[in-house]
Amino acid sequence: MIISKCRNLLTHDFCLKIYRGLTVRIFHLKAIKYVLLLLQISGYLLILVQTCMFFYKFDFDYFTQYGTFYTFLLYVLLVFKCLPYVLQDLVEFTEKEIDSWNVKDDVSPKVTEKITRDVHYGLSYLSFGVILSFMTGIMLAATTDIDDDFLYDKELITYLPKWKVTTVMVSLIRYFFCFVPYPTTISPCYQLIYGFIRVKLAIYIIIDRMERVNRGYENLQQSKLDEVYHKTVSERLKWIIDLHVKTCVLLHHIEGKAKGLMFPFKICATLALVSFVACYFSLESKPIKEYILLSILFTNTLFTLFLLTSYGQYIEDLSQDIFDTSARVKWYHWNHSNKKNYLIYLTNAQKPFKLNYTENISVNYRLAVDDKLSGINAQIDPFIRHSARPRQTSHLELHSDRIQKARDEDFEQLVFLKTPSAGL
């Protein structure tokens, strides 16, 4: 009963099942795979057509209007290419690893409540992101009276024959793009967040086990702590150390795989930001739909990046909590073998985990700020040391100081001679 209770928290929670279904299982359905394949082919065709039109016109205004479309399609195609990689090497690998861990002990009600709360929060964030993605899809598919949207219709309709089949084909393309924002929103950010949630649940259990490593022996005197006590502590310590090592290995695996994805996504993000700003300020007397669409895209992007940064920071805070909790353990009644294992574990847990996505910037916002401050301090420190260094006295200044000192001594002797003594 205890084992199934703990496993339900890690793998079979209802909200966690919904989260997994929306981020992982849905992409294994054959119908969704066909839809993604058609979207990918449509994306290649559209970006090819628009690129040819740009070279045909070679107009800066045209490029400004369609720059957002280029970067949007590049990001879509990048997501479709990276989706199998993210699913297999990150999300499903994380699931298999955590499911294989032998979580065989109960958890305290406080940890149960914390795990349930975090899963519910994660599902709420995902639901908000899904709503924003479908709002984006609706705005992409919606038509205006003039029908000169800046994404793809304007020039595409101009150069196509005025046939009814053409109108139907363009309409299908528009409505087909209702489904584009969902996979681009979910992958890879929310899938990576799902992996972070699973790791968080395991870290909660590690901290809870370490807090209660002396459970059942808190009020006993040292003389009554027999070999059974030391054996029990040894088994609990080995279980904690084993789970901590597996968690660290899993986090480093996620970090290594995530770094391979960051470079192309950074390029797309930079291009998207530049094109978004240029397109937003170039819109003059455009329908309100364009402004709403760009605002929703910008809000969805900021919200997703904020979630990814927050979860990365929370993983770092939890890894620091592992060390802080372990340092408060009453270890002084343990035998030599347990103390040795505890010291090794404490040494390995003292460095918190940090998920870097570049050499100098991290998903953890505190680490990023600390890196910037350390760089500023490294530049300012030589000037501080130079200003704090005692100034060297020149030869002339030293000579003048000696003359002034001699004059002061002569003056004191003169005053002493002119002053009458107390006995006279």
N, C-alpha and C positions, 0 to 999 in steps of 0.2 A: 504493500500500500504506500509506504514511504517512497520507495523507488519510483513507482508510477507517478506519484505526486510531483516529484522533482523533475522527472522527464517531461511531464505535461507542461511544466513551466518553461522548459528549454525548447521543446519541439512541437508540442501539441496544443498550445494555447490557441483559442478560437480567433482572437484578433491577429495573432501572429500568422495563423493559417490564411486569413484574408489578405494580409500584407504580402505573404509569399505568393498567393494566387495572382495578385495584381502585378507583381514585379517579376516573378519567375515562371510560374506554371503557365501563364497565359501565352508566353512566347514559345511553348512547346506544342501548342495546338496546331494541327495541320492547316486549318483555315487561316489562322493568323500568319503562319509562315508564307502561305500563298499571297496574302495581302501585302506583307512586307516585301516579298519579291516583286510584285507589281509596282509597289511604291518606289522601290529602288530603280526599276527600269524606267518608270515615268520620270524620276528625278534626273537620271542620266540624259534622257531625251530632252527634257526641258532646259537643263543647263547647257546642253549642246546647241539648242536652237537659240537661246538668248545670247550665248557667246558669239555665234555667227552673226546675229543681228547687231551686236555691239561693234564687231569689226566692220560690218557693212556701213553702219552709221558713223562710227568713231566719234561719238559726241559725248562730252563730259556730263551734260545734263542727263543724258540717257544712262550713263554709268552710275551717276549719283542716285537716280531713281531705282535702278535695278541692283545696286550694290548690296542692299539688304537681302534681296532674293538670292544672289550668288552665295553669300555667306550662309544663308539659311539652308540652301540645298547642300552646300558642302558639309555643313554640320549634320544634316539628315543622312547623307551618304556615309559619313564617318561613323555615325551611330549604328547604321545597319551593318557596316563592316566589322565593328568591334563588338556587336551584340553577342555572337556565339562565344567569343573570347571571354567576355565579362561573365557570361552565364556559367561556362565550364570551369574556367581557371580561378574565378573569384567567388561567386555566389555558391555554386554547387559544391565546390571544394570545401568552402567554409562549413556548409551544412553537413557534409559527410564527416568532416573532422569532429565537429561538436557532437554529432549524433553517436559517434564511436567512443566518446569519452565515457568512462564508467562513473557517472554521477550517482553514487549509491547511498547518499545520506540525506536527511531531511534538511529543510531550510527554516529559518525563523520567520514568524509572521511579518516582521518588519521588511525582510528581504522579499517575501512573497508579494507584499503590497507594492514595494518599489518596482519589482519586475513587471507586475500587471500594469502599473501606472505608466511605465516607460513604453510598453507595447501599445497601450491605448493612445498615448501621445504620438507615437510614430505613425499609427494608423490615421490619426487626425491630420497630421502634416501631409501624409500621402494623399488623403482625400482632397485636401485643399489644392495640392498640386495637380491632381487629376481634373478637378473642376476648372482650374486655370487653363489646362491643356485643351479641354474640350471647348472652352470659350474661345480660345485661339483658333481651333478648327472651324468653329461656326463662323467666326469673322473672316476666315480665309474663304469659306464657301459662299458667304453672303454676297449678293450682287447689288450694285447700285443702279440708279436710273441712267447714269451716263455710261456705266460699265467700262471705266478706264482705270481700273485698279493698277497700282504701281507694281504689283507682284509679277504677274505674267500675262494677263489677259490683253492688255492694251495693244502691244505690238504683235502678239500672237494672232489675234483676231484680224488685225489689219492686213497681214500677209497671207492669210488663209482664204480659200475660195468661199464665196457667200452661199454655201449650201446648208441645207438643214442638217445633214449628217455632221457637218463641221460644228454647228452650234451644239448639237448633242454631245459630240466628242469633247468639246471644250467644257461643257457643263459637267460631264462625267469626271473630267480631270479636276475641276474645282471641288466637286463633292467628294472625290476620292481623297483629297487633301484634308478632309475633316479628321482622318485617322492619323495624319502625320505627326501632330504635336504630342500624341500620347507616348509612342515609343521614344521619341526624342526627349521627352520630359523624364520618363522612367529610367532610361538607360543613358549613361551608367551611374548617375548620381544616386537615385533612389535605390538602385540595386546595391551600391556600395554602402549606403546607409543601412540597408537590411543586414548586410554582413556585420556592420558595426553594432547593430542592435543585438545580434546573436552573441557577439563577443562580450558585450556589456553584461548580458545575463550570466555568462560564465564568470566574469570578474566579480560580480555581486556575490556569487557563491564562494569564490576564493576568499573574499574579505570576511564573509560570514563564518566560514570554517576557521579562519585564523582568529577571529574574535572569540570563538568558543572552543579553542583547542584544549583548554583545561576544563571543559564542561564536566560537571559531576565531581570535581575534586577541588573546587574553589575554597571551601571552608575547612578542609582537612589540614592538620598540622604536618610539618615536614617529616616528623618521625613516623607518621602513619602512611606516607607515600611509598608504597612498596613497589616491587618489580612489575606488578600488574599495571600500575599507574604509568610507569616509564614505557612499558610496552604499548599501552593505549596511545600515549602521546606520540610515540615513534610511528605508529601506523597512521595517525592523523597527519603528522608532519609529512610523511612520505606521500600521502594522497594529495596534500596541498602543493607540495613541490612538483609532483608529476603534472597536476593540472596547470600550475603556473608556467612550467616549461612548455607545455603544449600550447597554451595561450600565447606566449611570446613567439613561438615558432609560427603560429598561425598569423599573428599580426605582422611579422616580418615578411611572411609570404604575401599578404595583402599589399604591404608597402612595395615590395619588389614588382608585383604585377601591375599595381596602380601607376608606378612611375613610367612604365612603358606606354601607358595610355595618355599621359599628361602632355607630352610634347605636341602631338597633332591637335589636341583639344585646346591647348594654349594658343596655337596659331589661329584656329577658328574663332576663339573667343576674342582675340585682338582684332581680327578683321571684322567680326560682327559688331564690336563696340564702335570702331571707326565708321563703318557704314551706317550703323544705327544713328549716330549723332549727325552725320552728314545728311542722311535722308530725313531725319526729323526736322532739321532746320531748313531744309530745302522745300518742304511742303508748304505751298502757298495756295490758298483758296481750294484746298482739297476737301473731299467729303470727310465728315467726322469719323467715318469708319476707319480711315487710315490712322488717325490719331489714337483711336481706341485700341486698334490692333497692336500698334507699336507699344502703347502703354501696358497692355496685357503681357506682351512678350517680355518687356523690361521687368515687370513685376515678378513674373514667373522665374526669370533668370536670377534676379536678386534673391528671391525666396529660396530657391534651390541651393545657391551658393552659400547662403547663410546657414541653411540646415547642414550642409556638408561640413562647413567650418565648425559649427557648434558641436556636431557629433565627434569630429576629430579632436576638438579641445576636451570634450567630456571623456574620451578614451584616455587622454593624457592625464586628466585629473584623477580618474579611477586608478590608473597605474601608479600614480603617486600615493593614493589612498592605501594601496596594497602595502607599500613600504611603511607608511605612517601607522597603520593598524598593526603590522608585524612588530614594529619597534616598541609598541606599548604592551606586548605580551609578557606575562610573568613567567620568565624562563629560568629564574635562578634556582628553582627546585628540581630542574631536570638533571638527568645524568649526563656524563661527558659525551656520549654518542649523540644524544638529542641536541645538546648545545652545539656540537660540531655541525650537524645538519642544519640547524637553525641559523648559524652564522653564514654558512654557504648560501642558504636561501636569501638571507637578508642582504648579502653582498650583491646578489643578482637582481634583487628587487629595488635597489636604491636608485637606479636610473630609470626615470619614467619613459614610456614609449612616446615617440614623436613621429608623426606621419608627414615626412617632407615630400613635397611634389616638385621642388627645385632644390638647387644647392643652398639657397639663402632664404627661401620662403617656405612656409609650412601651412598645412591645413589647420594647424592649431594657431589661433590668432595671437595668443600670448607669446608663443615661440617666435612668430614673425616679428612682433613688436620688440621682443628681447634681442633678436638678431639685428634689427635696425639700430637699437640703442647701443648694443655692443660695438657696432661699426662706427657709430658717432663717437662713442667713448674712446675707441682706438685712435680716431683722428684727433680728438681733443687732448688726449692724455699727454702726448709729447709737449704740447704747449703749456699744460699745467705743470709738468715736471720742470720745464725750463723756467717758468715764472716763479716756481717755489724754490728753485736752486739759489743758495746764498750768493749774492753778488761779490765778485772778487774785487778786493781793494787794490787800487793802483799804488805805485811807489810814491807818487807825489802826495796822495791822500794819506798814506801811512806816515810820511814825514811831517805833514802838517798836524796830524793827530798827536804825534810825539811832542811837537813844539807847544801845542795847546796844553798838553798834560804837564809839561815842565813849568809853564807859566802858572798853572793852577797850584802846583806844589809850592812855588816861590811865594805866591800870594798867601797861602795858608801859613807858611812860616813867618811871613811878615806880620800877619794878624796875631799869631801866637806871641811874638815878641812884644808887640804894643799893648797886649791885654794884661792888666795887673793880675797877679796870682791871688788866690783866695786867702792866703795866710798873711798878706801884707796889709 
